[in-house]
Amino acid sequence: MDRFEYAKPDPAETVLCRHSNITLYDGNYKTSFHRGNIILTGTRLFWTSGDAWLSLQLRYIVYIETTVTDTLFGSKTKTILVHLLPSDNENPGPVSCAKSEYIKLDFKDKIPDGFFDIFQKTVSEKMWSINKTTRQIRTGIGGIEKNIYEKQKASDISITDAFKDLDRLMITAKDMVALSKNISEKIKEKQGAISDDETVRFKSYLLGLGVDDPVTRSSFTDSNAYYTTLCKEIIKIIQVSLEEVGGTMALAEVYCRVNRARGLDLLSPEDLMHACYMMNTDQSSPVKLRKFDSGVLALQSSLCDESVVLKKTVEALQENGSLSAQELSTLIGVPVVLAKEYLLSAEKHGKSCRDESIEGLRFYLNKFLD
């Protein structure tokens, strides 16, 4: 009986059925709520007599069943047992502590036809949880819509500010490019006065900086014209750096340097390859695409003298006795893949010989020709 509370039906509640002459029992204990009326809605069961109103929320009901009760006069009567969950009710009710975990609905004559079926169906449908979920969903959707609106508003503000910053950046970007070009020209004029230290590295960065109008495919309708123009841009970007590294640069390094100079307008590896192949079709091009015997691709300056490279490789072998590709790479400042090609070229010309072991591939000076 502690699940009951004092409450009247809400006008919005739909009455499913009502009956009279019902007495409430707290377990087997007969209460003072005698011969009143019951009203069943989708979420609650009411008992009323005169001005007294009691309400039981159907969410407390575990299951219901019918049973036969013997009266004092030896007759039998059917009652409905309503098994209940523990109470969490904070609203005031008729009792504060129940005597049992079930109540009985005692009808004066018999259980009205169809009442038990309606009661059982209503409990099984759990309309109270559906209504609660609907309210929560509506509240949730409203909250989500509000959050989306607030996020969109914040995003609009952020995008507006970002474009303002971008406009300011575009204004200063041209000045930055012009400044970098100016510094690059001054460095070019003083090439002989610059030592081989961090200043030279800074110089290579500056010389590769500042492509103010990168070549893009969308600017051309003819692929051949696009690759020809892109070829010229690549040569312009790497020509000075190419001379600094000895005249030969692996294609992977070319790709990195070109895209660093282009900024956000990145170039695909396929477009770079096509543009580099165009260098070999122009006899006057200062840079050529070279394919080594091992298949390694590199860009090579037309001023690069292979005899000079061969001479430096042989001198390094004479000074060190033997070298691996990694060691030669460190000595002359070129990628390992190119250092290996230089050693293989020296072997091809009879200047060195190899030793393959579990420690790897090493090259020695060929003394058989001395």
Secondary structure, 3 states (H helix, E strand, C coil): CCCCECCCCCCCCCEEEEEEEEEEEECCEECCCCCEEEEEECCEEEEEECCEEEEEEHHHEEEEEEEEEECCCCCEEEEEEEEECCCCCCCCCCCCCCCCCEEEEEECCCCCCCHHHHHHHHHHHCHHHHHHHHHHHHHHHHHHHHHHHHHHHHHHHHHHHHHHHHHHHHHHHHHHHHHHHHHHHHHHHCHHHCCCCHHHHHHHHHHCCCCCCCCCHHHCCCHHHHHHHHHHHHHHHHHHHHHHCCCEEEHHHHHHHHHHHHCCCCCCHHHHHHHHHHHCCCCCCCEEEEECCCCCEEEEECCCCHHHHHHHHHHHHHHHCEECHHHHHHHHCCCHHHHHHHHHHHHHCCCEEEEEECCEEEEEECHHHC
